[in-house]
Amino acid sequence: MSIETLKEDARRHEQNEEWDKALVQYGVAIAKLAESERAVELYEKVFSLDINFADVTDRLRDLR
């Protein structure tokens, strides 16, 4: 699955307020990217979504 497809799927999950599914899709996209500007963009998106959850630390550990 391409990074663009993963991002589109994640956005669809966001629109449906399926935050966990969106975070999984963004996590997979991040894992596919090397260190680059695009990776930073996705990290920022994940952090902005994840800030709404009480278990931020656990979710960040899962992304590693």
N, C-alpha and C positions, 0 to 999 in steps of 0.2 A: 504494500500500500504506500502511495506517495505521501510526502509530507503535506502537500496541499490537501489531499483527500483526508488525511488525519485531522488537519485544522478545520476543514469544512464539517466533518463529523462532530468535532468538539464544539464548534459554534452551534450546531443543531441541538446538541445536548444542553448547551447553555440556554438557548431559547426555550427549551422545555423544562428548565430549572433542574436538570439532572446533573448536578454539580460533580458527583463522584465519577460519572461516566465521562464528563468533559475533561476532568483532571487526568483520567487514565489516557485518553486520546492525546492530550498535550504531552503527557509524560512519554508516551511512545514516540511522538514526533521529536521531542528533545533528545531521546536516546539515539535517534537516527542521525542527528546533526552533529557535526564536529563543532569545535569552538568557533563560533562565527557570530556575526551580527544577528542573523536569523534566530540562532539559539537564544540569544539574550532577549529578543522580542518574545519568544515563547516562555522563557523563565518569568518575565515580567507579567505575562498574562496569567500564568499559573499562580503566582503570588497574589495577584489581584483577586482571583477567584478564591483562593485558599484562605484569605484573610477573614472570610466570613465564617470559618469553622473554628470551633474551640480547640480542636486537636491538630493545630497547625504543625506542631513539632513532629507528630507521628506521620503526617502526610509528607512532610519534607524528607523524612528518613526513607519513606517508600520510594521517593523519586531517585534516590541514589542508586 
